[in-house]
Amino acid sequence: MTTSSGLSLSDAAIAMTERARSVIQLNIAALQKLDETLDDSIARACAIILSRPGYVVVTGMGKSGHIGGKIAATMASTGTNAFFVHPAEMSHGDLGMLRPDVTVLAISNSGESRELRDPLIYCQRNNIPVIGITQRKDSLLGRHSQVVLEMPKVAEACPEGLAPTTSTLMTLALGDALSMVLMEQRGFTREDFGLHHPGGALGMSLQSVREWMGGHSAVPTSVPLDANFTDIVSAITKGRKGTVAVLNPDKTLAGIITDGDVRRAFSHDISAITAADIMSRSPITVDPDQRMRDVVDLLTTNKISNLYVVENERPVAVIHLAELMQAGYVS
């Protein structure tokens, strides 16, 4: 069987694979060229952003706009307040977003996107610094920029030289480089990153136990030291956690009893057993200000299913491994 070009299917697959490989190689070459030509302009761009109290407003048209949106999102999640605004919308009222304390990061491969004209003139009139990413330093964008992050002139991977490909990749790489330098200069930590990503695995692991308790506020079931076997089993069943807390007369934690402790008790005369007889007297516990990653580490390292949260020596919550797995805290 042959394709419309007269090639066999195997020959066509080889040709397409080689074409795909050539695109990747062009992209690699473009990034290498970008690396070779990068100068201190990125340091000067960072200095401007770090000296300004306002947001970084990222703008760009077409494919540059899509890349700009990603750059703004990366900055926002790594300590630099940023958002994307469509340049055409700026000409219809959104220029009001450009407060005197902002910095504008404008992107245009040619530097001549007509939609950028009004925002650039506005920035010039209001002394708002512009950082431009373009291949043409002498373009409209280049002339209106305090700092130009100039990209080398390389061929697009598009066979017609039309669709932005290598140029958008270089733009993205420059945006990532700028974001990471800013992140480092701000001393943005892993904990800071987690606070910006509460829905992700990292953010969840950095959540405090107290924050977790906000959605799991039920007080754990408990029994006194002299509780009989029937009461113990009833309390464990009621709590549905496979465990029950054993309390001293002053309500402080004396120990815990698990399903395993109950099973082991059957080798004795259960009619005479009390909670004090079968409880674990030194259970592993956490306090509300510890991180959830500490909870996961304790559960998995010690191969246990339950962990009590203790505050002022009193149990205030119980964490079950199955709950954490279901919620995504444990992969």
Secondary structure as GFF3:
##gff-version 3
##sequence-region A 1 331
A	DSSP	alpha_helix	9	37	.	.	.	ID=ss1
A	DSSP	alpha_helix	41	51	.	.	.	ID=ss2
A	DSSP	beta_strand	56	60	.	.	.	ID=ss3
A	DSSP	alpha_helix	63	77	.	.	.	ID=ss4
A	DSSP	beta_strand	82	84	.	.	.	ID=ss5
A	DSSP	alpha_helix	87	90	.	.	.	ID=ss6
A	DSSP	three_ten_helix	94	97	.	.	.	ID=ss7
A	DSSP	beta_strand	103	107	.	.	.	ID=ss8
A	DSSP	three_ten_helix	114	116	.	.	.	ID=ss9
A	DSSP	alpha_helix	117	125	.	.	.	ID=ss10
A	DSSP	beta_strand	130	134	.	.	.	ID=ss11
A	DSSP	alpha_helix	140	143	.	.	.	ID=ss12
A	DSSP	beta_strand	147	150	.	.	.	ID=ss13
A	DSSP	alpha_helix	166	185	.	.	.	ID=ss14
A	DSSP	alpha_helix	190	196	.	.	.	ID=ss15
A	DSSP	alpha_helix	201	206	.	.	.	ID=ss16
A	DSSP	alpha_helix	209	213	.	.	.	ID=ss17
A	DSSP	beta_strand	222	224	.	.	.	ID=ss18
A	DSSP	alpha_helix	229	239	.	.	.	ID=ss19
A	DSSP	beta_strand	243	247	.	.	.	ID=ss20
A	DSSP	beta_strand	253	258	.	.	.	ID=ss21
A	DSSP	alpha_helix	259	265	.	.	.	ID=ss22
A	DSSP	three_ten_helix	270	272	.	.	.	ID=ss23
A	DSSP	alpha_helix	275	278	.	.	.	ID=ss24
A	DSSP	beta_strand	285	286	.	.	.	ID=ss25
A	DSSP	alpha_helix	292	302	.	.	.	ID=ss26
A	DSSP	beta_strand	306	311	.	.	.	ID=ss27
A	DSSP	beta_strand	314	320	.	.	.	ID=ss28
A	DSSP	alpha_helix	321	327	.	.	.	ID=ss29
###
